[in-house]
Amino acid sequence: MVHSLNGQGRHEEALTEARKSAPAYGQGGADAIGLGAATALHGLGHRAEAEAEARQVLADCEKYLPPGHRRTQQTHQLLARITIDSLG
């Protein structure tokens, strides 16, 4: 649901949904909910919060998922977009 809402540009709703269903960090932070929350924050223009969330997701991905996992790649891509947007 979070991914779908973000895809529709409904970032506020996506963030609300992510916060409702997000488990505590750790292995759960490596799931799509954390990435969805970071994406929503980025979409809302909260660059610093989005970057912090994405970095936490990335750390969890690297800890709990195998190298080259799709979610790790997606998180790297999001961090690149956040960085590029902050330069503009």
Contacts in CASP RR format, 6 or more apart in sequence:
PFRMAT RR
TARGET T0000
AUTHOR 0000-0000-0000
METHOD contacts of the structure
MODEL  1
MVHSLNGQGRHEEALTEARKSAPAYGQGGADAIGLGAATALHGLGHRAEA
EAEARQVLADCEKYLPPGHRRTQQTHQLLARITIDSLG
1 17 0 8 1.000
2 14 0 8 1.000
2 17 0 8 1.000
2 18 0 8 1.000
2 21 0 8 1.000
2 32 0 8 1.000
2 33 0 8 1.000
2 36 0 8 1.000
2 37 0 8 1.000
2 39 0 8 1.000
2 40 0 8 1.000
3 14 0 8 1.000
3 32 0 8 1.000
3 36 0 8 1.000
3 39 0 8 1.000
5 11 0 8 1.000
5 13 0 8 1.000
5 14 0 8 1.000
5 17 0 8 1.000
5 40 0 8 1.000
6 14 0 8 1.000
6 36 0 8 1.000
6 39 0 8 1.000
6 40 0 8 1.000
6 43 0 8 1.000
9 43 0 8 1.000
11 39 0 8 1.000
11 40 0 8 1.000
11 41 0 8 1.000
11 43 0 8 1.000
11 44 0 8 1.000
12 40 0 8 1.000
12 44 0 8 1.000
14 36 0 8 1.000
14 37 0 8 1.000
14 39 0 8 1.000
14 40 0 8 1.000
15 37 0 8 1.000
15 40 0 8 1.000
15 41 0 8 1.000
15 44 0 8 1.000
18 33 0 8 1.000
18 34 0 8 1.000
18 36 0 8 1.000
18 37 0 8 1.000
18 40 0 8 1.000
19 37 0 8 1.000
21 33 0 8 1.000
22 29 0 8 1.000
22 33 0 8 1.000
22 34 0 8 1.000
22 37 0 8 1.000
23 29 0 8 1.000
23 31 0 8 1.000
23 33 0 8 1.000
25 56 0 8 1.000
25 60 0 8 1.000
26 60 0 8 1.000
26 63 0 8 1.000
26 64 0 8 1.000
27 60 0 8 1.000
27 63 0 8 1.000
27 64 0 8 1.000
28 60 0 8 1.000
28 64 0 8 1.000
29 56 0 8 1.000
29 57 0 8 1.000
29 60 0 8 1.000
30 57 0 8 1.000
30 60 0 8 1.000
30 61 0 8 1.000
30 63 0 8 1.000
30 64 0 8 1.000
30 65 0 8 1.000
30 71 0 8 1.000
31 71 0 8 1.000
32 71 0 8 1.000
34 53 0 8 1.000
34 56 0 8 1.000
34 57 0 8 1.000
35 54 0 8 1.000
35 57 0 8 1.000
35 71 0 8 1.000
35 74 0 8 1.000
35 75 0 8 1.000
35 78 0 8 1.000
37 53 0 8 1.000
38 50 0 8 1.000
38 51 0 8 1.000
38 53 0 8 1.000
38 54 0 8 1.000
38 57 0 8 1.000
38 75 0 8 1.000
38 78 0 8 1.000
39 50 0 8 1.000
39 78 0 8 1.000
41 49 0 8 1.000
41 50 0 8 1.000
41 53 0 8 1.000
42 50 0 8 1.000
42 54 0 8 1.000
42 78 0 8 1.000
42 81 0 8 1.000
42 82 0 8 1.000
42 85 0 8 1.000
43 50 0 8 1.000
47 82 0 8 1.000
47 85 0 8 1.000
47 86 0 8 1.000
50 78 0 8 1.000
50 82 0 8 1.000
51 79 0 8 1.000
51 82 0 8 1.000
51 83 0 8 1.000
54 75 0 8 1.000
54 78 0 8 1.000
54 79 0 8 1.000
54 82 0 8 1.000
55 79 0 8 1.000
57 71 0 8 1.000
57 75 0 8 1.000
58 72 0 8 1.000
58 75 0 8 1.000
58 76 0 8 1.000
58 79 0 8 1.000
61 69 0 8 1.000
61 71 0 8 1.000
61 72 0 8 1.000
61 75 0 8 1.000
62 72 0 8 1.000
65 71 0 8 1.000
65 72 0 8 1.000
END
